[in-house]
C-alpha cells in the first residue's frame, strides 16, 4: 500500500471544513484528493467517475443525508471505504453509521493526523473509531427489541423529515411499495402506529439531531 496513492473524496456541505481537510490530506505524498462535494446527491452521482478508494462523508447535509448516500454508494460500489466525519458523538449516530456500512467514524474536532490514521486503517481493511467515538459507543437500552436494518434506519430518517412514501422512493431509487413495506416493518419493530410517533422516536434517539440549520 505504501507505493500506491490513496484516492480520497471529501463530501461536506461546509466549504471551510472541506477545504481544511483537503489542505491537510494534500500534505501527504500517498494521498490524492479526487474531489470535494457539497451534498450526498452529488457524491452518489459522481462516485463512479471519481473512483475514490475512501470517502470522507459528513452526516448531516441538505437533501440526501450522508447515511442515505453511504447506503446507496455501497450498494453500487461495495468496495468503497466510507469514513463518517461528524460533530456528533452520540452512540445512536455511531452505531447507525456503522450499520449502514461505514468503515469508521471520526469526530471533526480530532487532531488533524487522526484523519490520516483513519484512512490508513480502513485501507488495511480495519474498522476505525476515533477516541471520542469509541468511548461513547456502549451497549445500552432495550436489547429485546428487534433491531432496525440499515435500510429501515435510512427510511426512518427520510420519513421523520416529513417526506411522503413517494418522495422517499424517489430519493432512494426504490419503489413506493417497497417503502410502504419497510414503513410497516419499522412501525411493527418500534411499536409505533403513527408518523408523528416515528418523528418523535427519531428525535429522541438522535436520528434527526443536527438536521436543522446551524449544524
Steps between C-alpha positions, in 0.01 A plus 500: 500500500796731557571531126136557409325837514174499697221681318285698746168675442377758754123551534401787730259790452722740697765637258742601775493150648548333163783736401672455835492121474618516140795716600597255773475193279688653209804534726539119486685353204287183490161677483328663205179696562287423194226747588302694761123482470233685696218245510417132525320521165813627324702221660257236376497652151878542464656215698522268197696761304725614787581142610607580859653235723375684810213745544496739796126549541323762711180374662267798493462659160198650325310269267650152502658436841845352549344177626277461195787585267720245676244225454439579132872524418579170671215328318652612169873485582540269804881528516490873581622581852281766660613690809238711674621844609265652754471741789258262679636243745171341608493116497189510280683688229806276510318165509263611224791609279677167548181305432472685168838365396735782602847367577570761764387807690714805569398810692575832333691633800768228498868587445572533130725195483216276622318535169807355328513216754134425431557492124798266537302272732201454271731445203648210699152359536460607862216688669601833649334693780673809633552523875191710569279279285619168639458629854136588446406179317372286785214250496192638664124504484249227435688209346181296457360731231551378146765719341435707190700409193723760336242551226222544757708758689553690176128500425420602859728802458329599176147451636578686822593804292142509375554341160220300339540138392530621141770753588698240693470255211634763260789597729614141556414379148266226621131431445223658705382152594844421643488817711152406625622153598799640688277759666272226635799300626648806671174574680466136602856475635479828691143449618398833344175551311524856364737711292513754781618218726777414255614862496499514879699176520753636249545818704532318831759255364721750323397400148384851410742688723700747297271518196383849585687816391812571699648152483 
